Amino acid sequence: MFATLALVNEVRWDSQTKTLNPAVRFEVGRRLTTSNNNKISPSTDVTPDCTIQCNSSQGIVAEAKLGLPRNSDHWEGDFEQLLKYDDELAGWWNSGETIYRHDIVALVPIERAVLFTDNLQTFLQSNGYELERKTSVVGFFKKSGVKDFIGLKKEWGSLSDSKLGSELRKTKLIAFDKILVEYRDRKFVDSEPPLVYLLQIIWDNIFTVYAARERTDNPSGSTTFKVTVDQVAEEIRQNYGFPSTGDRSPEIPKKRWVTKALSTLVEFGMAKRIRQDHYEGVLPRYHGRLS
Amino acid sequence: MKRQSTPLFEVTSKEIFSSLDGWQGLVNRFSDLRLDTDEAIYVAVVGSRMPLSQLLITPSLHGVKEIRKTESLSLFSHQLRGEHNKGKAASRQFLVAQTGHPIVSLVLYIGSSDYWRKGVLPLIESLYPKAAFPFLTQKEIQLTLGHLQKSLRPQGIRIVEFSSKKRLPGTARKKFQSVREWTDADLDTVFSEARDENIWFRSIKFDIVDINNTTPISTGVRTVLSKYGYFSCSGRFEFFARTLVRDLVEMSAKKLTFFSDRDRLTNPNHDPKPIKISFDRSIFVKSDQIRKLTEVMKRFRHGTCTVLHSNPYMHVSMVDNIDYSSADIWVLSQEEILVVPQLQASASALKRIVNHIFENFREGEVSDVKEQYTAV
């Protein structure tokens, strides 16, 4: 998540005005559509991790690969995914949903960036593919110092925005806390998170809101409250994920992830299922002296 | 030297609240107050969004009754139940005064320390999170006492006792040692020694002294200031009312305002409004400090701590199990801790989390995270 948002931040950053360019549009998990001529999946919907539209004629499609398997033989699927994006994709924020050109960026852990690049090139050669769009492999890493930064370094390829390409080649550091504040503490991307992570957010940040609303001046023991899957999912989307902004815009987190999480709470005896999609949550509450 | 006039009509602790004619009138009457040997004047500064006098008349509070009220003063009687008082039921009176800051009230009680500790303080504490005591950092205590000392000139302050916490070396099984120490030293010496010995004060007892040929002579006025914003004094309340009380009220109002309205639910677009705790040097150079802070957060009283990440950076989620406030704590810098209030986050709970860090890890400076999005 941080790597994707760091790239977005870098694209939005205007070094002259020292501000973020509000005209740049971006979305995590936006649904784009491939053309009939797509080398891998013609006329299909694809969902890159991040779609960035720099202006009306230029865009970037980025795919973040946090969990690349150790065995690089298993990376072919990832290379094919990049090839899917090497196409006239529809779904941009322009009338007609097309864009003059877009680049492809693969975001990979810095320690895998060289190997990823080498294997990508071998894959392309051995299969006779040629990338028509400017493609680059950008390594991401965490840098600790006086402050903690997420670092982006272009290891291979080029970008249409040569200035951006040159900056990324030299390595860009973006402060973690700036990303946290500017991007409103987003906690999800377009892939299913570990169940325990979603449970923690529901329990600590969403259920607490419902429980607090139920409070009376004379409470005793725990607080019981009723919730629906839609309600919880929407609350998380609005505050920690991404609500849908239109047909091509995904809902993050997805309803089924939330259903699974609430069912798990029922299994653990920490919630009750009243009827389909309706649950009753219980939070313990402490009463007594603070000191 | 100015002689104090002998009061024509002395009043006792039981009579002082007999007529409520405004704060200043009450303060003036303190010059006629005669305290018994076991009595003192107790004052607490309390922060609350709703007037404290209103919070105290909620039906769920047992044994509290409003006896009289004026525009700015409310007199309450409080029945302390037997289990808190050696099996005997006891009733006392205390006064709540509004201050110039609508979010800060004063609680005034005259009597024994026993009742103050077992009756009044727990009563106010039970109003959490709707009402809460502020906390003073070591620096703020020093500043407050320094200011008081300045106002006293040519008299001065002599520290006679303090209770404190001392950080024990890393090898010790306990993290802190509670210390009560009797001394006879000036303000600057005590604070400078505290810094050297890595201790911080929970309360500090001092005498007001006349300085005669550099030898301090006690005036008989003894005061105890707590880091939780309350104090007791054995006299000269008129002086304390225009100095110490005023400073504590200002400080509390500033603090409560700082911690208020940081919950995401009531912010436009539900944007987070993080707080930064800065230290004057690089604390998190070594990972053992992150580990130490993580352990501290796990000990947050009446709360839940979920560790999401503890190496190389720290990210924990805190929930206050009393009012369901939550906040994420991040360490993303060697010199800072970031507190990110979540959807539900009361000022009292945020203050309690920050105070927990200050008391159990180390004190820093709190500030608002400036929204400067500079990519380096």
Interface residues (C-beta under 8 A of the other chain):
Chain A: N9 E10 W13 K18 T19 L20 K142 S144 G145 V146 K147 D148 F149 K172 L173 I174 A175 F176 D177 K178 L180 V181 E182 R184 D185 Y197 Q200 D204 N205 I206 T208 V209 A211 A212 R215 D217 N218 T223 E235 Q238 N239 L283 P284 R285 Y286 H287 G288 R289 L290 S291
Chain B: T58 P59 S60 P122 E125 S126 Y128 R264 L265 N269 H270 D271 P272 P274 S282 R301 H302 T304 T306 L308 P312 Y313 S317 V319 N321 I322 D323 Y324 S325 S326 D328 W330 L332 S333 Q334 E335 E336 L338 V340 Q342 L343 Q344 R352 V369 E371 Q372 Y373 T374 A375 V376
